[in-house]
Structures are given as structure tokens and as C-alpha cells.
Amino acid sequence: MKRVILLLFVIATGISSFATVRTVSNTPATLGQFSTIQAAIDASADSDTVYVYGSPNVYAGFNIVDKRITVIGPGWAPDKNLPLQALVNGAALRNSPAGGSPDGSELHGLVFTGGVNLSQNAVSGDFGVNNVRIIRCQFNTNTEIPLGASGFLIEGCLFYSYLNFNGAATYQNFLFQNNLFWHNFFSVGFQINALTNSVNIRFDHNLFTSPNNSGGGVAAIFATNCRFLTFTNNIFNQANAGSNLSFSTFTNNITNNITLNSSNATANATPWAVNSNVDGGGNVANTSPGMVDQTAVNAGSSNALLNFTIASGPANNSGSDGKDMGLLFDATGSLNWTNSRNSRLPRIFSMNITTPTVTPGGNLSVTVDARKSN
């Protein structure tokens, strides 16, 4: 049992040497200091961390308004014996001149079943939230960023619905990296909307894909005048960038199976050749990228645990950085899609008592298998 206590201590101290870590659980099977995320946030100070245990129950949504908080769950598909997610019914980050700021907050390893508002205009005088990190989260419903914002990193995430921006606001210094955008265009007509006034917004090493390639019109990813974006090393598989994307630069991207019902199927397949977009070189049009599970991806599977590595072909080692196009599988560091399913915190994979009976005064043997997915 000492090994378990030591591991928990390492987890707590590894988050920050100075900040306080508060734990949340809404099930009696796992004891936490708080039963709701909001209560833990309310009790926290600037730079504190809230760790949310996996649970079969959905957590109530939470707001971060006047302090910089890191909220961490176990991941969108925890690789452990009890793979419980931290399901959360929405969240909102709001910056107000009344005092305090959520700038610099982070969300890790959470699965959002309700809407997420990353820069909420809740009261008069609100302004955008900046320098937010969204790491290895899953979004099942809409995500809103209605106020201008800067300095966002969105990495290792799953998007099953849309990202909605404000065409009248300005967004700058966003990096979308190593994310899976699964576009169900039969229920949502777009996936990223109104990213119009963009400064240094980059999509790098993402996989954009949709359920199938027939009927329903064009599976347009971008809608309502998205402009001035940069695309590097992405795969657009059965997912058209869309006629509402313009003045954007494409470098080392690949499109595949984009022959949808449209008056201009060729333009769908080569977004870098239309709408004043720029061909930065290294792009490949309407060719299979050659993922290991390419057949399942083409069939419309939304399983984020498929093998998306590139076996061979035009996407193999063809990125602007010498890596494969699409999702990253770096051997070292945090940018490996295989690791994205888990939180970046160490975790107990399994814990077994190896002595079936213990005599009075005897020793109890416990085997703990702890792993990390940095």
C-alpha cells in the first residue's frame, strides 16, 4: 500500500511544486475532497489544479471566471483496468473586468457531453479569454468561442460537433495540433464556423474525416467566410474544406475521396487552388493517404482508437517537417496519438492483492502497475 500512497504523492506534486491539488469524485467508489468540479474550483486559488476522477456518473458543468485553474480528467479513452472517463455536462471560461481572470487556464483529459464556451459573453463588459490550453479532451456537442481571443493551444482532442466563432471578432495565435475532427455532416452542416478575422491561426497534423462520401451534398468543414488560415500536414479524408474558406495557405496536405455531389468536384478536392487560397507546395489531391485502417476510416467509423498511422504512400514522411501527414505518432514526447487517449498524469493501470489470505501479523502483498502517457 505504501507504493500506492507514493504514486499518489508523485501525481500531486508533479502537477505543480507550489499550487494546491484538489480532487473531485461524484461516486462513493472513489473518494474525493469534493463531489462537484465547481465546488473544487470555488475553493481554489490562482494556479491551483483540480483533478477529476473517472466516474460512471456525469459531472455537472463548471465555470472558471476569476482565476487561472487547471482541470484534469483521466482522458477520453483511459488505458487502464477501470477505464472510466470524466464526463462533464459543459463548461464556460469567462473574463470580466470586475476582477480576476481565467487567462492561462487549462483543460485536460475531459469528455464534454454538454456545450463548452471558451470565451463567454455572460455580462456587459466581458472580453476574450487568452492563453488557454485544451489538451486531450473530447467534445460531443458544440464549442463556442464568441469573443476575440489569443494564444490557444488545442492538442490531442476529439471533435464530434462544431466549433463556432464570431465573424466580427479577431482571433490570433491559435494552434490546432494533432486533433481528430469527425464531421457528421448529416446532422451538422459544418464543423468550424465564422473564423473570419484570423491572425496566425494554424491547423497542423490533424485528421478531418466524415462518415461517408455519398448524398447529402458536400461535407464542408469550414463555413461562413473563414479566412487567413494556415494548413500544414493535414489529411482531409472525405471532408471538403468548403467554398467558404478563402485567402488561406495550404502546405503539405492531402485530400482523399472527395467526389461529392457538387458542380465543381475538382475544386472540392484541391482547396488550395480556389477562393484566393495559396498553394504552398507539397499538397496532394484526391489520393488515399494510406492509413493502416484506411478502409474503416472510409466506411465512416468514428472510433478514435483506429490505427491512423501511415503504412506507405504519398502521406508517408511527406510532411513539411519530414513526418507523416495526418495525426502524429512521435516516438518521444507528448505528440503521439496513441498516448492522446490518456491524461498526461501518471495513472494506476492495475492494482492486485497477490496474497489471498493473510495470517495475523503476516504481510499483505500488493502489485501495482503504474504507467504514464506523456
Order of alpha helices (4+ residues) and beta strands (2+ residues): alpha-beta-alpha-beta-beta-beta-beta-beta-beta-beta-beta-beta-beta-beta-beta-beta-beta-beta-beta-beta-beta-beta-beta-beta-beta-beta-beta-beta-alpha-beta-alpha-alpha-beta-beta
